[in-house]
Amino acid sequence: METIVFDIGETLIRDDRYWASWANWLGVPPHTLSALVGAAVVQGRDSADALTMLRPDIDVTEASLARAAAGRGEHLDESDLYPDVRPALAELRALGVRVVVAGNGTVRAGELLRALDLPADLVVTSDEWGVAKPDPEFFARVVEASGAHPQATLYVGDHPAGDLFPAKSSGLRAAHIRRGACGYWWADHPDVVETADFRINALTDLPALLNKTPDPPRVRALRAL
């Protein structure tokens, strides 16, 4: 594996602050919104649908802008990272793997992520690319950013419909991480078990997998040219 690309939310970043801030903005208890996020996940819906369950007439984009204007917009700091993020990414880079962070997020989220100075070669969000998962064009950009053959590129994420399935459809290898509401709920679903090249419980599982993963025949052939 030459390049490993990471999703953002619930792969590198904990989403509890994000949902708690929305609950505070909407004036509901955080556990209420968290429960609705879980309900959306169980139904196979986008987790953001939890906001429209609470406020059917909400325009999420307009509400996000209003929050930012009120000084209550996006925020990320070291406490939002899962504890295995820095050691795993640092070890992968030490092994010579190109590390890319690419997931759905705003331009501001990209700025905040880069300010954390993660051990990564590239950090980029969907709004910065102008296309979001699960659009195939997003994963075409992932392949471009990878700098490696798709079969030598691993995409790591928690969401089957947003990460795993479209990554595989784009010719990438994919790892599903059991993390966050979506990751835990869908971890043992037959489609996930069948589709994922790897199923991991922590990012620190990844370095040990590299030595156990031979290049596919096509990649070996290309290297031999």
C-alpha positions as CSV (number, residue, x, y, z in Angstrom):
1,M,0.0,0.0,0.0
2,E,1.5,3.3,-1.1
3,T,-1.1,5.8,0.0
4,I,-3.7,5.7,2.8
5,V,-6.5,8.3,2.6
6,F,-8.6,9.0,5.7
7,D,-12.2,10.2,6.1
8,I,-12.7,13.0,8.7
9,G,-15.8,12.8,10.8
10,E,-15.8,9.8,13.2
11,T,-12.6,8.5,11.6
12,L,-10.2,11.1,12.8
13,I,-12.5,13.6,14.5
14,R,-15.0,12.9,17.3
15,D,-18.4,14.3,16.3
16,D,-19.8,14.8,19.9
17,R,-18.8,18.5,20.1
18,Y,-20.3,19.1,16.6
19,W,-23.7,17.6,17.6
20,A,-23.7,19.2,21.1
21,S,-23.2,22.6,19.5
22,W,-26.1,22.1,17.2
23,A,-28.3,20.9,20.1
24,N,-27.3,24.1,22.0
25,W,-28.2,26.2,19.0
26,L,-31.6,24.6,18.5
27,G,-32.4,24.6,22.2
28,V,-32.7,20.8,22.8
29,P,-30.8,18.5,25.1
30,P,-27.7,17.0,23.5
31,H,-28.8,13.5,24.2
32,T,-32.0,14.2,22.2
33,L,-30.1,15.1,19.1
34,S,-27.6,12.3,19.6
35,A,-30.5,9.8,19.8
36,L,-31.9,11.2,16.5
37,V,-28.5,10.9,14.9
38,G,-28.5,7.3,15.9
39,A,-32.0,6.8,14.5
40,A,-31.0,8.3,11.2
41,V,-27.9,6.0,11.1
42,V,-30.0,2.9,11.8
43,Q,-32.4,3.8,9.0
44,G,-29.5,4.2,6.5
45,R,-30.0,8.0,6.3
46,D,-27.6,10.9,6.4
47,S,-26.9,11.8,10.0
48,A,-27.7,15.4,9.2
49,D,-31.3,14.3,8.8
50,A,-31.5,14.4,12.6
51,L,-31.6,18.2,12.3
52,T,-34.6,18.1,10.0
53,M,-36.3,15.7,12.4
54,L,-36.1,18.4,15.0
55,R,-36.9,21.3,12.7
56,P,-38.6,20.2,9.5
57,D,-38.3,23.7,8.0
58,I,-34.6,24.2,8.8
59,D,-32.2,25.2,6.1
60,V,-29.0,23.7,7.4
61,T,-26.7,25.9,5.3
62,E,-28.4,29.1,6.4
63,A,-28.4,27.9,10.0
64,S,-24.7,27.2,9.8
65,L,-24.1,30.7,8.5
66,A,-26.2,32.2,11.3
67,R,-24.2,30.2,13.8
68,A,-20.9,31.4,12.4
69,A,-22.1,35.0,12.4
70,A,-23.1,34.7,16.0
71,G,-19.6,33.5,16.9
72,R,-20.8,29.9,17.4
73,G,-19.5,28.3,14.3
74,E,-17.2,25.4,13.7
75,H,-14.4,24.7,16.2
76,L,-11.8,22.0,16.3
77,D,-8.9,21.5,18.7
78,E,-6.7,18.6,19.9
79,S,-9.4,17.3,22.2
80,D,-11.6,16.5,19.1
81,L,-9.0,14.0,17.7
82,Y,-9.4,10.4,18.5
83,P,-6.3,9.4,20.6
84,D,-5.0,7.0,18.0
85,V,-4.8,9.6,15.2
86,R,-1.4,11.1,15.7
87,P,0.5,7.9,16.6
88,A,-1.1,6.0,13.6
89,L,-0.5,8.7,11.0
90,A,3.0,9.3,12.3
91,E,3.9,5.6,12.1
92,L,2.4,5.3,8.6
93,R,4.5,8.2,7.4
94,A,7.6,6.7,9.0
95,L,7.0,3.5,7.0
96,G,7.0,5.6,3.8
97,V,3.3,5.7,3.2
98,R,1.7,8.8,1.8
99,V,-1.0,10.0,4.2
100,V,-3.9,12.0,2.9
101,V,-6.9,13.3,4.8
102,A,-9.9,13.9,2.5
103,G,-13.5,13.9,3.6
104,N,-16.8,15.9,3.6
105,G,-16.4,19.2,5.3
106,T,-16.5,22.9,4.9
107,V,-13.7,25.2,3.9
108,R,-13.5,26.3,7.5
109,A,-13.1,22.7,8.6
110,G,-10.2,22.3,6.3
111,E,-8.5,25.4,7.8
112,L,-9.1,24.1,11.3
113,L,-7.8,20.6,10.5
114,R,-4.6,22.0,8.9
115,A,-4.1,24.2,11.9
116,L,-3.8,21.0,14.0
117,D,-0.6,20.2,12.0
118,L,-1.4,16.5,11.6
119,P,1.3,14.1,10.4
120,A,-0.2,14.1,6.9
121,D,1.0,15.0,3.4
122,L,-2.3,16.6,2.4
123,V,-5.5,17.7,4.3
124,V,-8.5,18.7,2.2
125,T,-12.3,18.9,2.5
126,S,-15.1,18.3,0.0
127,D,-16.1,22.0,-0.1
128,E,-12.5,22.9,-1.0
129,W,-12.7,20.4,-3.9
130,G,-16.2,21.4,-4.8
131,V,-17.6,17.9,-4.7
132,A,-18.7,15.7,-1.8
133,K,-18.9,12.0,-1.0
134,P,-20.4,9.7,-2.2
135,D,-20.1,11.4,-5.7
136,P,-17.7,9.4,-7.9
137,E,-16.0,12.6,-8.8
138,F,-14.9,13.0,-5.1
139,F,-13.1,9.6,-5.3
140,A,-11.6,10.6,-8.7
141,R,-10.0,13.5,-6.8
142,V,-8.9,11.0,-4.1
143,V,-7.1,9.0,-6.7
144,E,-5.5,12.1,-8.1
145,A,-4.4,13.2,-4.6
146,S,-3.1,9.8,-3.8
147,G,-0.4,9.9,-6.5
148,A,-0.6,6.1,-6.6
149,H,-2.5,3.4,-8.5
150,P,-6.0,3.0,-7.1
151,Q,-5.2,-0.6,-6.0
152,A,-2.2,0.8,-4.1
153,T,-4.5,3.3,-2.3
154,L,-6.6,2.5,0.8
155,Y,-9.5,4.7,1.8
156,V,-10.4,4.5,5.5
157,G,-13.9,5.5,6.8
158,D,-16.8,4.6,9.1
159,H,-19.7,5.1,6.7
160,P,-20.5,2.2,4.3
161,A,-22.6,4.3,1.8
162,G,-20.4,7.4,2.1
163,D,-16.9,5.8,2.3
164,L,-16.7,2.1,1.8
165,F,-19.0,1.4,-1.2
166,P,-18.1,4.4,-3.4
167,A,-14.4,3.9,-2.7
168,K,-14.5,0.3,-3.9
169,S,-16.6,1.3,-6.9
170,S,-13.9,3.8,-7.8
171,G,-11.3,1.0,-7.8
172,L,-9.7,1.8,-4.5
173,R,-9.1,-0.5,-1.6
174,A,-11.2,0.3,1.5
175,A,-11.1,-0.2,5.2
176,H,-14.2,0.1,7.4
177,I,-13.5,1.3,11.0
178,R,-15.8,0.4,13.8
179,R,-16.1,3.9,15.2
180,G,-19.0,6.3,15.8
181,A,-22.7,5.5,15.5
182,C,-22.5,4.5,11.9
183,G,-19.3,2.5,12.2
184,Y,-20.6,0.4,15.1
185,W,-24.1,-0.1,13.7
186,W,-23.0,-1.3,10.3
187,A,-19.7,-3.0,11.2
188,D,-21.0,-6.6,10.9
189,H,-23.6,-6.0,8.1
190,P,-23.0,-8.7,5.4
191,D,-22.5,-6.1,2.7
192,V,-19.7,-4.4,4.8
193,V,-18.1,-7.8,5.6
194,E,-18.1,-8.7,1.9
195,T,-17.0,-5.4,0.5
196,A,-14.3,-4.2,2.9
197,D,-10.7,-5.2,2.3
198,F,-10.1,-4.6,5.9
199,R,-12.3,-4.1,9.0
200,I,-10.5,-2.4,11.8
201,N,-11.2,-1.3,15.4
202,A,-8.5,1.4,15.6
203,L,-6.3,3.4,13.3
204,T,-3.3,1.8,15.0
205,D,-4.3,-1.5,13.4
206,L,-3.2,-0.2,10.0
207,P,0.6,-0.3,10.1
208,A,0.5,-4.0,10.9
209,L,-1.7,-4.7,7.9
210,L,0.8,-3.2,5.4
211,N,3.2,-6.2,5.6
212,K,0.3,-8.6,5.1
213,T,-1.1,-6.9,2.0
214,P,0.6,-8.0,-1.2
215,D,0.2,-5.8,-4.3
216,P,-2.5,-7.0,-6.6
217,P,-1.2,-8.5,-9.9
218,R,-1.9,-5.4,-12.0
219,V,0.1,-3.2,-9.6
220,R,3.0,-5.7,-9.6
221,A,2.9,-5.7,-13.4
222,L,3.0,-1.9,-13.6
223,R,6.0,-1.8,-11.2
224,A,7.8,-4.3,-13.4
225,L,7.6,-2.1,-16.5
